[in-house]
Amino acid sequence: MANGVEELLTMLYTTVQDAFSLPFGADRCILNKDKVLALIDEINNVLPGDLTQAKNIVAERNDVISAAKREADTIKRQAEERAHQMVSQEEVLLAARQKAADVVQSAETKARELKRSASEYVDNMLKRAEADMSAIAKEAKDARKEFRAAAENK
């Protein structure tokens, strides 16, 4: 007869709407009892199938939503892990760069100190050599004076 609950309810509504009203009672009417009961029986027969179908649809929807949430959580967790790894790698890289900069700076500082120390050492050695050579030159001069004096007295 009818396809679904909605159509049966429409038929029931039409039956009530088209029913004869009682005199002096606009909200009361005369209905064909058998027709109304038959429509209600059909609704009762069709309704469980529609409810089962609706429940199945809701259950499938819930399953799809749950699966999507699980997948979203997995993707989020993987993204967080990847971000953590990237941050860790970046931190290691930054630490390595800082360590390299520190080593270079330390090496440059030591090189400057060694250069300064070497310059001081060479300057001191040259100063001593100059002093020694001056002393030797004075001794040579004095020895020459003595030699000339001794040579003139003979």
Beta strands, then each sheet from edge to edge (+ up, - down):
strand 1: 20-22
strand 2: 25-30
sheet 1: 1+ 2-
end
